[in-house]
Amino acid sequence: MRKFFLVAALSAAAFPALAAAASNVRNFAAAASPAPSAAATVAPSPAASTLAGNAADGKIVFDTNCASCHGANAEGGYGPSIRGIDASIVTYTVRNPSARMGKIPLTDQQLADVAAYVSSLSP
């Protein structure tokens, strides 16, 4: 029983010092980490974001390149449901895919079309 109170007393007395040390480590790590440069930031292709997409053509592109993972109606499958996702998010995600999704070789027009198709679907 005495050991418990001794440990509790030591922990309570040491806690402020531990909290201060942890704060110093976090502040040091933040200062040591360089801020991301503009070159490291990846943006969607400007051409794809300015092209007008055609949802009917996008359905064809979707069926060929996306339906195997996202489902025939974009309802989800291996990949998540993407019904009704904003076109700019679709564009960004295809141009900057996660490791799970992988790179999909689409032209800017194909990407604009599939983004128009996906965003036209009701969630």
C-alpha positions in Angstrom: 0.0 0.0 0.0 2.8 2.4 0.8 4.4 1.9 -2.6 1.2 3.1 -4.3 1.1 6.3 -2.4 4.8 6.9 -2.9 4.5 6.4 -6.7 1.4 8.6 -6.8 3.1 11.3 -4.8 6.2 11.2 -7.0 4.1 11.2 -10.2 2.1 14.2 -9.1 5.3 16.1 -8.2 7.0 15.1 -11.4 4.1 15.8 -13.7 4.7 19.6 -14.2 8.3 18.9 -15.0 7.3 16.1 -17.5 4.7 18.3 -19.1 7.3 21.1 -19.5 9.8 18.7 -21.0 7.3 17.3 -23.5 6.3 20.9 -24.5 10.0 21.7 -25.1 10.4 18.6 -27.3 7.3 19.5 -29.4 8.5 23.1 -29.8 12.0 22.0 -30.8 10.5 19.5 -33.3 8.3 22.1 -34.9 11.2 24.6 -35.2 13.4 21.9 -36.7 10.9 20.9 -39.3 11.2 23.0 -42.5 8.0 24.5 -43.8 6.8 22.9 -47.0 8.0 24.7 -50.1 5.8 25.8 -52.9 7.5 23.3 -55.1 6.6 20.5 -52.8 2.9 21.4 -52.9 1.2 19.5 -55.7 -1.8 21.1 -57.4 -4.3 19.8 -59.9 -3.5 20.3 -63.5 -4.7 23.8 -64.5 -5.9 22.5 -67.9 -8.1 19.9 -66.3 -9.7 22.3 -63.9 -10.5 24.8 -66.7 -11.9 22.4 -69.2 -15.6 21.9 -69.5 -16.5 18.3 -68.7 -19.1 16.2 -70.4 -20.9 13.9 -68.0 -22.0 11.5 -70.8 -18.4 11.1 -72.0 -17.4 10.9 -68.3 -19.6 7.8 -67.8 -17.6 6.0 -70.5 -14.3 7.0 -68.9 -15.7 6.0 -65.5 -16.8 2.6 -66.7 -13.4 1.9 -68.2 -11.2 3.2 -65.5 -13.0 3.6 -62.2 -16.0 1.2 -61.9 -13.9 -1.8 -61.1 -13.0 -0.3 -57.7 -15.7 2.3 -57.1 -18.7 0.3 -58.3 -20.8 0.4 -61.5 -22.7 3.4 -60.1 -19.9 4.9 -58.0 -21.6 3.5 -54.9 -18.4 2.0 -53.6 -16.7 -1.4 -53.6 -13.0 -1.9 -53.1 -12.8 1.9 -53.2 -15.2 4.3 -51.4 -18.4 5.7 -52.7 -17.7 8.8 -54.8 -21.2 9.7 -55.8 -21.7 13.5 -55.8 -18.1 14.4 -55.0 -17.2 17.9 -56.2 -15.4 17.9 -59.5 -12.4 19.8 -58.1 -11.9 17.0 -55.5 -12.1 14.3 -58.2 -9.6 16.2 -60.3 -7.2 16.6 -57.4 -7.5 13.0 -56.2 -6.9 11.5 -59.7 -3.9 13.8 -60.3 -2.5 13.2 -56.7 -3.6 9.6 -55.9 -3.1 7.8 -52.7 -0.9 4.7 -52.7 -4.0 2.5 -52.5 -5.6 4.2 -55.5 -2.6 4.4 -57.8 -2.0 6.5 -60.9 -4.7 6.6 -63.5 -3.5 7.8 -66.9 -6.2 10.1 -68.1 -6.0 13.1 -70.4 -7.1 16.4 -69.1 -10.3 16.2 -71.1 -11.0 12.6 -69.8 -10.4 13.8 -66.3 -12.8 16.8 -66.8 -15.4 14.4 -68.2 -15.2 11.9 -65.4 -15.2 14.7 -62.8 -18.4 16.1 -64.4 -20.0 12.6 -64.4 -19.1 11.8 -60.7 -20.2 15.2 -59.5 -23.5 14.9 -61.3 -24.5 11.8 -59.4 -26.7 12.3 -56.3 -24.9 11.2 -53.1 
